[in-house]
Amino acid sequence: MDCDTFGVKFGVSIHNSCAIDWVDIAKKDTKIPMLRIIFNIWSHILVSVSAAILAIVTALPSHAHEVIPAVADVRVSSQGVDMSIRLTAEAILAGIDLSAVIDTNDADQADEYDRLRALDPDMLAAQISENWGALSSKINMTINDARMDLTLTGVEVDPVGDLDVARYTVITAMVDAPVSHVTLGWAAEYGGLVVRQADVENGITEFMSDGSNSQIMTPLGEETAQTAMEAFASYVPVGFDHIIPKGLDHILFVLGLFFLSAGLRALIWQISAFTLAHTVTLAAGALGWVVVSPAIVEPLIAASIVFVAVENIAFNKLNPWRPLVIFGFGLLHGLGFASVLGEFGLPQSQFIPALIGFNVGVEIGQLTIIAIAFLAVELWFRGRDWYRARVTIPASAVIAAIGAWWFIERVFL
């Protein structure tokens, strides 16, 4: 097989047929440009690594134990604080560092997580109660600038259900003390946390993932309104986090756009169509105007990845219909983004700034992916006669295969 042609023997066989004989190269042509030699190495590695990635992805369990941000609803009065936290308790009990993984299957404590996941709800609730002292030591409730211990008042665990799907636990706790102002801290290893001040018109809604403390919350009737800029700034990292590192499906779609683009202008047109579309459905979904089940949206997102990647292979230039197709797929991806916001909501008093902040975070994430791809590939190899055979087609084949696997997984498994 000629290495300048991407043949059907994708995988180990191509590894052998494309082996590089440096002695033969030296004998035949001693004037081969160094860039050509470097790229031969890169192309060889790309195909081999791509095959390995594909093998790993297809070997994954049918449903990932995705890390889900916890949500804390905090009620503040002048006499004390009541709080409910919805979280994946098994991961925390197992000692998994949720700041370091995006799937519990990747953690060293995955077996312990699975054991806890199979426990009867009452048994898991009992373990949470028994370990509350250690668990709450990493929840920093500060009242009037003094750290206070949280008293556990209740634990509700969802039924066992499908063992391959994360389940929720709702923990309620309180502090009985005079209150003038409150902040809530959350250990980084507990993963992301959305803090919402409940039962107030102008309470905060904030996403935290670095172990920092929340904004100040004051008692009901004394609350200080969250400014538009504060709401905007607090939701930018939520959007970015949904792309990097948690949005692998969105990353692959954007890379699919990147690999066929004939230049920066064409890429900008495609990204603009995608952005406009997902902004529309993100807003409509967040406002509750459009509600589509994730069981429909998620397989279609996977199908969109396959379509774009296969089109990259089938055509060597952008087709006139591609912006319209990308716009349509952007509508789907926007519904996917909206489902993320549905997990923890938007502050009603600053709905628009928070929504814009989330969308800006998504765009920053997408542009970061494009920038990385540009620096890794396009800056060095765009315009070479072998770019399509060595970059576009192999990369698109891997993207299509992963998207196809996700589609099958989300529909049938």
PyMOL commands that set and color helices and strands:
alter all, ss='L'
color gray80, all
select helices_A, chain A and resi 12-17+22-28+34-59+89-93+104-106+110-117+121-130+132-136+188-190+228-243+248-260+264-286+294-314+322-344+348-381+387-412
alter helices_A, ss='H'
color red, helices_A
select strands_A, chain A and resi 70-77+80-87+139-143+146-148+151-157+169-176+182-186+193-197+205-208
alter strands_A, ss='S'
color yellow, strands_A
deselect
rebuild
show_as cartoon
